[in-house]
Amino acid sequence: MPRLRVVVDIVGATPEHWAASLESLAELSDEGIEACGVVHSHAWPLVAKPEKGGATELHEQAQVLAQRGVKLVLCENTMRGAKLGKRDLMPFASTVSSAMGELVKRQTDGWSYLKP
């Protein structure tokens, strides 16, 4: 059986959308599917520290997912627009130069695409 991998596009502007995206990532992980959430645009609070306006109510859930191997990456273009540095991110988050580029690269590498 081929390895199943899904990249989740996290772009919504509300905590409800971010929570739904995290739930999708959790369900994928529960099924043994490798998952990565690409965070960009108005969704940046999902991975930002509280003192920078982070969504503290979702950080624990995101941390648990990271411990299970789910990756959450933030677009560096979004970071510039939001005036965030890497030090402003929660430890479970990493960065990519471009969300659109990352989504295309992963799909080209055989990852399925999901936008909750």
N, C-alpha and C positions, 0 to 999 in steps of 0.2 A: 504494500500500500504506500502511495506517495506521502511524503511529509506535508501536512496541512499547515499553511501559514496565512494569517490575515492581518492586513494593515487597516486600522480604523482611523478615519478622518474625523478629528475632533475640532470643530470650528464654531459651534454655537455660542451664543452670548449669554446664556442663563445657567445658573447652577443646576437646574433641572435637566438641561441638555447634557451637562458634564456628567451628572450622576447616571443618566441613561447610557452614556458612552462607557463609563466605568463598569456598569452592569453588563453591557455587551462584552467587554474585555474579560470580565469574570466568567461569564458563561462559556466563552471560547476556551479559556484556560481550564475550566472544569472538564471540558471535552478533550483535553490533551492537545489542543490546537495552539501552535505558537502564535502569539499576538503582539502587535506593536501599535500604540496609539500615537498618531502624529497631531500634536497640538499647535494650533495657529489662530491668527486673527483675534477675535474677542474671547477666546477660550484660555488665554494665557494664565488667568488666576488659578487654574487647576493645578499648576506646577510652581507657582510663585510662593515665596515665603510670606507668612502673615503680615509682616511689617511692610511688605510691598503690595499689599492688597490681595494676597492669596486667599483661596477658597478653603479656609481652615476646616470647614465641615466635611470636606471630601478628602483631605490629606491622609487620614488614617486608612481609608479604603484604597487610595492610590498606593500607599506604602505597602499594604498587604499584597496587592497585585504585583508590585515590584519584587517582593520577596518570593513570589511564586514564578518569577521569570518573565513577567509581562513588562515590556519596555514602554516608557512614556518619553517622547522626545518633543522638544519645543523648537519652533522655527526661529532662527536667528534674525530674520527680517522682522518678524513679529516682536522680538526682543528689542530691536532698535527702536521700533515705533512706540513701544511701551516704556522705553528708557530703562530696560532691565539689563543687568550683567549676569554672568554665570553664577556669581556669588549670591544673587537674589533668588535662586531657584532652590526648591526642596532637594534634598540629597538623592531622592529616587528618580529625578529627572536628568536627562542629558539633552544635548542640542544637535540640530542639523542645520546646515546653511540655508536650506529652503524647504518649506513644507511641500510645495508643489513638486519640486525635484525629488524629494524623498518618496512621495506617493508614486510617482512615475517609475523611479528606480526599483522600488519594491515590487510593483506590478510586473515590470519587465523581468524581474528575477523569479516570477512565478507566484507571488503573493496575491491572494484574493483581496478585493477592496470592499470595505463596508463603511457606510455613512449612516449611523443610527438617526 
